[in-house]
Amino acid sequence: MPRKVRTTSETGMTLLELIIACTILLVLSSMALPIAKFTVIREREKELRYDLREMRNAIDKYKDLADQQKIRVEVGSEGYPPDLDTLVKGVALGGSGAAGKNIRFLRRVPVDPMTGRAEWGLRSVQDDPDSTSWGGNNVFDVYSKSTGIALDGTKYSDW
């Protein structure tokens, strides 16, 4: 009986070569996972900073219009909005030529990327700067209700 000779087209990877290739892929993918994890956290932190900046800018615009007496505010509010919903719903502009015109400061109350809810910690002018409870008079500042720690070591609630 003639002996069958292996040709190069019939050769494949040996079991040992497959194990080595899988090991290399496993090591490379395990190195990439922490990088991907930090990238996701960094993006959420970036979104949190953006949302806080947008809400604070809206509060400042409301306060500027109140100080210019272009919108009507409640006595004792110091010219700050009563809540975040007021910034979304908008207020009527007063003054000449602006009758019936409504101005909105936010499209919506953003979702806190750290907690996943559209709930924010609020501070009024009358509250202590480090207070975690809202006096309910007006909205002077907003902060995240997350208890987490950022990549830079600060608390999200201190941003």
Secondary structure by P-SEA (a helix, b strand, c coil): cbbbbbccccccccaaaaaaaaaaaaaaaaaaaaaaaaaaaaaaaaaaaaaaaaaaaaaaaaaaaaaacccccccccccccccaaaaabbbbbbccccccbbbbccccccccccccccbbbbbcccccccccccccccccccccccccccccccccccc
